[in-house]
Amino acid sequence: MAQYREAAGHDQRIAAITLDEHTVVRRNPDIEHERATAIADLLEDNSFAPASGRRGPFSLHLAIEENRLNLDIRSAADGTTETIVLPLAPFRRIVKDYFIVCESYYDAVRGGRLGQVEAIDMGRRGLHNEGSEKLAERLADRVVMDDKQRGASSRCSASCTYGAR
């Protein structure tokens, strides 16, 4: 990761993430925990480079408008901004299934059914991977990011779009 940043000649990473309070709906504590974890994972040792060539580090603001996820990217280096807009329709099934599985997972954990937790978690990871791949495909010509980043981005996007206004 550090080699990528050094090769780029500047700090190509996400330094901060904010969620639009008007369009990203607050949910139950389990989903809020999932969001917080995904955001923390995104911020930890990441590499992120918009295809536009803007220099980082970047602040990323996520909002949902007209059934689309807007990623507003602001460069801390020069203050310039750009927005990447992703239609949510291709992610609807994955997001819905992901949160059904998450609810089952949290129910199994709370109910002490630890034997089910592992099996449910495998299903959750499978959906997570599917979402990561779809997100990587949709962003391929717009952003360069590492594999870990794709996974955390997928979880963050899913938790932001679940039940979007």
C-alpha positions in Angstrom: 0.0 0.0 0.0 2.7 2.5 1.0 4.5 1.7 -2.3 1.4 2.6 -4.3 1.2 5.9 -2.5 4.9 6.7 -2.9 4.7 5.7 -6.6 1.8 8.0 -7.1 3.8 10.8 -5.6 1.1 11.8 -3.2 -1.3 10.4 -0.6 -3.9 8.6 -2.6 -6.3 7.4 0.1 -9.6 8.2 1.7 -8.9 10.2 4.9 -12.6 10.8 5.9 -16.0 9.5 5.2 -19.3 11.3 5.9 -22.9 10.1 5.3 -25.6 12.4 4.2 -27.9 12.7 7.2 -30.9 13.6 5.0 -30.7 10.6 2.6 -28.8 7.8 4.5 -31.4 6.5 6.9 -30.4 5.6 10.5 -31.3 2.0 11.4 -31.2 -0.4 14.3 -28.0 -0.7 16.4 -26.8 -3.8 14.5 -26.9 -2.0 11.1 -25.3 1.1 12.6 -22.6 -1.2 14.0 -22.1 -2.7 10.5 -21.8 0.8 9.0 -19.3 1.9 11.6 -17.2 -1.2 11.1 -17.3 -0.8 7.3 -16.3 2.8 7.5 -13.4 2.0 9.9 -12.3 -0.8 7.6 -12.4 1.6 4.6 -10.3 4.2 6.4 -7.7 1.7 7.6 -4.6 1.5 5.4 -6.5 2.2 2.1 -5.5 3.2 -1.4 -7.9 5.2 -3.5 -7.2 7.0 -6.7 -9.9 8.6 -8.9 -9.3 8.0 -12.6 -9.5 11.8 -13.1 -6.0 12.0 -11.6 -7.0 14.2 -8.6 -4.5 14.2 -5.8 -5.3 12.9 -2.3 -6.0 12.5 0.4 -9.7 12.5 -0.1 -12.9 13.1 1.9 -15.7 11.0 0.7 -19.4 12.0 1.2 -22.0 9.4 0.5 -25.6 10.4 -0.3 -28.6 8.7 -2.0 -30.6 10.6 -4.5 -33.1 9.4 -7.0 -32.2 5.7 -6.5 -28.5 6.4 -7.0 -25.5 6.4 -4.7 -23.5 9.6 -5.0 -19.9 9.5 -4.0 -18.7 13.1 -3.6 -15.0 13.1 -3.6 -13.0 16.1 -2.3 -9.3 16.4 -2.6 -7.6 17.7 0.5 -4.6 18.6 -1.7 -6.3 21.2 -3.8 -10.0 21.4 -2.7 -11.3 20.1 -6.1 -14.3 17.9 -6.1 -15.9 15.3 -8.3 -19.0 13.1 -8.0 -19.4 9.5 -9.0 -23.0 8.4 -9.4 -23.9 4.7 -9.2 -27.4 3.4 -9.9 -28.6 1.3 -7.0 -30.8 -1.1 -9.0 -28.0 -3.5 -9.8 -27.3 -3.8 -6.0 -30.9 -4.1 -4.7 -31.0 -7.9 -4.5 -27.6 -8.2 -3.0 -28.3 -5.5 -0.4 -31.7 -7.0 0.5 -30.2 -10.6 0.8 -27.2 -9.3 2.8 -29.4 -7.7 5.4 -31.7 -10.7 5.7 -28.6 -12.8 6.3 -27.3 -10.2 8.8 -30.5 -10.2 10.7 -30.3 -14.0 10.9 -26.7 -13.8 12.1 -27.5 -11.3 14.8 -30.5 -13.3 15.9 -28.3 -16.4 16.1 -25.7 -14.6 18.1 -28.2 -13.1 20.6 -30.0 -16.5 20.9 -26.7 -18.3 21.7 -27.1 -20.6 18.6 -23.4 -20.5 17.9 -23.6 -23.6 15.7 -25.6 -21.5 13.2 -23.4 -18.5 13.4 -20.6 -20.0 11.4 -22.9 -21.2 8.6 -24.8 -17.9 8.5 -21.5 -16.0 8.4 -20.3 -18.0 5.4 -23.5 -16.9 3.6 -22.9 -13.3 4.6 -19.4 -13.4 3.4 -20.5 -14.9 0.0 -23.0 -12.0 -0.5 -20.3 -9.6 0.7 -17.9 -10.9 -2.0 -20.6 -10.8 -4.7 -21.3 -7.1 -3.8 -17.6 -6.4 -3.8 -17.2 -7.8 -7.3 -20.2 -5.9 -8.6 -19.0 -2.6 -7.0 -15.5 -3.2 -8.5 -17.0 -3.7 -11.9 -19.1 -0.5 -11.6 -16.1 1.6 -10.4 -13.4 0.0 -12.6 -13.1 2.9 -15.0 -13.6 5.5 -12.4 -11.5 4.6 -9.3 -8.5 2.5 -8.5 -8.6 0.8 -5.1 -7.2 -2.3 -3.5 -9.1 -5.5 -2.9 -9.6 -4.9 0.8 -11.0 -1.5 -0.1 -13.5 -3.0 -2.4 -14.8 -5.3 0.3 -15.2 -2.6 2.9 -16.7 -0.3 0.2 -19.3 -2.9 -0.6 -20.3 -3.3 3.1 -20.4 0.5 3.5 -22.5 1.0 0.4 -24.9 -1.8 1.4 -25.4 -0.4 4.9 -26.0 3.0 3.5 -28.5 1.9 0.9 -30.5 -0.5 3.1 -33.9 1.1 3.2 -32.8 4.3 1.5 -35.2 7.2 1.4 
